[in-house]
Amino acid sequence: MKISELVDNFEIWTTNEEAEILKKLTRPVKLSTLSEHEQFKVEAMIRKSLVTKIGMENPTVVANEKIKT
């Protein structure tokens, strides 16, 4: 039996708060413009591959294209 037969839909679990932040990140945003709490959440979302970070100094973040909310 294949895994694709067992799992019909694969999603990365997100909280309601993360979903709200993803709605804000439809276009690139400087990480420094977000509140400290949002920055903390975005860092966790980067590790979950929900958000893409662009650059090292004063990075820009944007929601990953594959994620649809």
N, C-alpha and C positions, 0 to 999 in steps of 0.2 A: 504494500500500500504506500502511495506517495504522500508526502506532507501536503501537497496542494489539494489532495482529496480530503484531507482532514480539516484543513484550515481554508475556509472559503473567502475570508476577508482578513487582511493583516493591517492593523492600525497601531500607531504609537499613541498610548494613552496620554491625554492632556487634561489638566484641570480647567475649570471654568476661567480662572484667572489667566492661565496660559493662552486659552482660546481668545480672550479679549486682547491680549498683547499681540497675538498673531494677526488680528484684524488691523492693528495699528501699523504693522510692519509689511504692508503691501508694497511699499516702495522703500528704497534704502534710507536708513535713519542713522545718524551718528549715535553711537552708544552713550556718549557723554551727555546727550540731550535728554536722555531718559532719567527718571527718578532713580534713587539708589536701590529701592525695592525692585523696580522694573529691571534694572541692570542685573541684579542678583538672579531674578527669574530668567532673564534672557541667557545668562551664562549657563544655567541648567538646561535650557532649551537648545543651546548650541551642542551640549554633550549628547542630547537626545536626537540630534540631527533635524530638529524642527526649524532651526534658524541657521543661516550662513553668516559667518563673520568675514568681512573683507578688510584686510589691512592689519598692521600691528600697532602703529602709533595712531591714537584717536580712531579706532576702527569703526567701520560702518556695518550695520546688521540689516538683514532682510530675511523675510520668511522664505523657507525652502520651497522651490517650485512644485515639488512632488506632494506637498502637504496641502490638502484642500479642507477648509473649515466650513 
